[in-house]
Amino acid sequence: MNILVTGSNGQLGSEIKDIAIYYPNFKFFFMDLPELDICKSIQLEVFFNDKNINTVINCAAYTAVDQAEEDAEIAEQVNAKGVLNLVNALKKVDGKLIHISTDYVFDGTSFLPYQESDPVSPIGIYGKTKRAGELAVINSDIDSILIRTSWLYSAFGNNFVKTMLKLGYERDELGVIFDQVGTPTNAGDLAKTCLDILLGKNSANISMKGKIYHYSNEGVTSWYDFATAIMEFGSLDCKVRPIETKDYPTPAKRPHYSVLNKSKIKTDFNIEIPYWRDSLDKCIEKLKSK
Ligand SMILES: NC(=O)c1ccc[n+]([C@@H]2O[C@H](COP(=O)([O-])OP(=O)(O)OC[C@H]3O[C@@H](n4cnc5c(N)ncnc54)[C@H](OP(=O)(O)O)[C@@H]3O)[C@@H](O)[C@H]2O)c1
């Protein structure tokens, strides 16, 4: 399998790179801007032909949720048109796609963990463009698996965990929102799941035809509780204060509740998903050892 990992310098792409050595049967091509731009269809096709690409894990995305409210066109280009370009390139080689999407396709008005079949209704530009990307995959007839994830963090790249560690080191006290509830995802756990799915580990009979799955770590938390745990595992003395969403206005609205139901991915691929606190602990240990 010749696997192209797009957006490979981002959080998820870097985590895949980090464990690629444990998957010797795969030949990986790790690519990011400016060398490979998923918005450039000709560039993609040339790359596919040169390297005989037959599989893509699409980690490329426009992920700046607030900035997207101003940059709608760029977000649409990357999150929707770029995905369509990948789909079209894969069609020509009869290839497979693992595409990553987001909890932000839901409006957050539920009180029950979202299932794959629940109606979507994104409330911001980022979520809307990611939904358009989902539709490009769903409406194609290529072999594909679409995985929605939430609150992604990693030892690589920029994210909430690294921001909290920095602020916790600099400040004595910090206000963090407690009325948005979801589940963090260690990108390393998701990276392993993507590669195990491609390997057919524990799941040889599952077809990749237009499947949608949800994946996050286990459990439920708020940003406030998440930040408190980050201070705890980071051995930082900073006091975290709960604040309401209305006291921390942002350009983009965010879902108040975006817990994902993961029963389907656990059953189909026979995987155990780590509890969010355990995975957070591991990530912070990894950061400490860097
Ligand atoms: N981060 C989260 O909290 C979160 C939550 C739920 C779902 N997700 C989804 O999970 C996936 C992985 O997210 P992530 O956090 O790993 O993202 P990330 O760290 O922002 O990485 C995305 C990568 O894609 C690159 N990229 C942007 N435009 C591109 C283009 N036109 N062609 C090729 N590469 C391009 C970015 O480069 P530049 O940095 O130079 O722009 C970056 O290296 C995404 O689909 C995201 O929507 C993320």
The ligand as an SDF file (V2000), in Angstrom:
LIG
                    3D

 48 52  0  0  0  0  0  0  0  0999 V2000
   -7.6850   20.3510   15.9170 N   0  0  0  0  0  0  0  0  0  0  0  0
   -8.8580   19.9560   16.4140 C   0  0  0  0  0  0  0  0  0  0  0  0
   -9.2260   20.2460   17.5490 O   0  0  0  0  0  0  0  0  0  0  0  0
   -9.7580   19.0790   15.5660 C   0  0  0  0  0  0  0  0  0  0  0  0
  -10.9710   18.6620   16.1080 C   0  0  0  0  0  0  0  0  0  0  0  0
  -11.7970   17.8580   15.3390 C   0  0  0  0  0  0  0  0  0  0  0  0
  -11.4250   17.4820   14.0660 C   0  0  0  0  0  0  0  0  0  0  0  0
  -10.2500   17.9150   13.5570 N   0  0  0  0  0  0  0  0  0  0  0  0
   -9.8760   17.4980   12.1890 C   0  0  0  0  0  0  0  0  0  0  0  0
   -8.7860   16.6030   12.3020 O   0  0  0  0  0  0  0  0  0  0  0  0
   -7.9560   16.7130   11.1400 C   0  0  0  0  0  0  0  0  0  0  0  0
   -6.5210   16.9240   11.5660 C   0  0  0  0  0  0  0  0  0  0  0  0
   -6.4630   18.1140   12.3320 O   0  0  0  0  0  0  0  0  0  0  0  0
   -5.1010   18.6860   12.9360 P   0  0  0  0  0  0  0  0  0  0  0  0
   -5.4410   19.2880   14.2550 O   0  0  0  0  0  0  0  0  0  0  0  0
   -4.0330   17.6670   12.8140 O   0  0  0  0  0  0  0  0  0  0  0  0
   -4.8560   19.8840   11.9100 O   0  0  0  0  0  0  0  0  0  0  0  0
   -3.5970   20.8530   11.8480 P   0  0  0  0  0  0  0  0  0  0  0  0
   -2.6580   20.5880   12.9760 O   0  0  0  0  0  0  0  0  0  0  0  0
   -4.1430   22.2210   11.6380 O   0  0  0  0  0  0  0  0  0  0  0  0
   -2.8810   20.3520   10.5080 O   0  0  0  0  0  0  0  0  0  0  0  0
   -3.4310   20.5610    9.2450 C   0  0  0  0  0  0  0  0  0  0  0  0
   -2.2850   20.5730    8.2680 C   0  0  0  0  0  0  0  0  0  0  0  0
   -2.8340   20.7420    6.9640 O   0  0  0  0  0  0  0  0  0  0  0  0
   -2.0240   21.6970    6.2810 C   0  0  0  0  0  0  0  0  0  0  0  0
   -2.7500   22.2970    5.1820 N   0  0  0  0  0  0  0  0  0  0  0  0
   -3.5550   23.3980    5.1880 C   0  0  0  0  0  0  0  0  0  0  0  0
   -3.9880   23.6610    3.9340 N   0  0  0  0  0  0  0  0  0  0  0  0
   -3.4660   22.7040    3.1250 C   0  0  0  0  0  0  0  0  0  0  0  0
   -3.5390   22.4490    1.7440 C   0  0  0  0  0  0  0  0  0  0  0  0
   -4.2390   23.2440    0.9190 N   0  0  0  0  0  0  0  0  0  0  0  0
   -2.8670   21.3860    1.2360 N   0  0  0  0  0  0  0  0  0  0  0  0
   -2.1380   20.5950    2.0480 C   0  0  0  0  0  0  0  0  0  0  0  0
   -2.0150   20.7850    3.3770 N   0  0  0  0  0  0  0  0  0  0  0  0
   -2.6780   21.8370    3.9060 C   0  0  0  0  0  0  0  0  0  0  0  0
   -1.6570   22.6870    7.3610 C   0  0  0  0  0  0  0  0  0  0  0  0
   -0.5860   23.5010    6.9520 O   0  0  0  0  0  0  0  0  0  0  0  0
   -0.4990   25.0030    7.5460 P   0  0  0  0  0  0  0  0  0  0  0  0
   -0.3360   24.8540    9.0340 O   0  0  0  0  0  0  0  0  0  0  0  0
    0.6990   25.5630    6.8470 O   0  0  0  0  0  0  0  0  0  0  0  0
   -1.7860   25.6790    7.1940 O   0  0  0  0  0  0  0  0  0  0  0  0
   -1.3110   21.7410    8.5020 C   0  0  0  0  0  0  0  0  0  0  0  0
    0.0240   21.2900    8.4310 O   0  0  0  0  0  0  0  0  0  0  0  0
   -8.5540   17.8490   10.3220 C   0  0  0  0  0  0  0  0  0  0  0  0
   -9.3700   17.3110    9.3270 O   0  0  0  0  0  0  0  0  0  0  0  0
   -9.3950   18.6240   11.3090 C   0  0  0  0  0  0  0  0  0  0  0  0
  -10.4670   19.2910   10.6660 O   0  0  0  0  0  0  0  0  0  0  0  0
   -9.3900   18.6970   14.2850 C   0  0  0  0  0  0  0  0  0  0  0  0
  1  2  1  0
  2  3  2  0
  2  4  1  0
  4  5  1  0
  4 48  2  0
  5  6  2  0
  6  7  1  0
  7  8  2  0
  8  9  1  0
  8 48  1  0
  9 10  1  0
  9 46  1  0
 10 11  1  0
 11 12  1  0
 11 44  1  0
 12 13  1  0
 13 14  1  0
 14 15  2  0
 14 16  1  0
 14 17  1  0
 17 18  1  0
 18 19  2  0
 18 20  1  0
 18 21  1  0
 21 22  1  0
 22 23  1  0
 23 24  1  0
 23 42  1  0
 24 25  1  0
 25 26  1  0
 25 36  1  0
 26 27  1  0
 26 35  1  0
 27 28  2  0
 28 29  1  0
 29 30  1  0
 29 35  2  0
 30 31  1  0
 30 32  2  0
 32 33  1  0
 33 34  2  0
 34 35  1  0
 36 37  1  0
 36 42  1  0
 37 38  1  0
 38 39  2  0
 38 40  1  0
 38 41  1  0
 42 43  1  0
 44 45  1  0
 44 46  1  0
 46 47  1  0
M  CHG  2   8   1  16  -1
M  END
$$$$
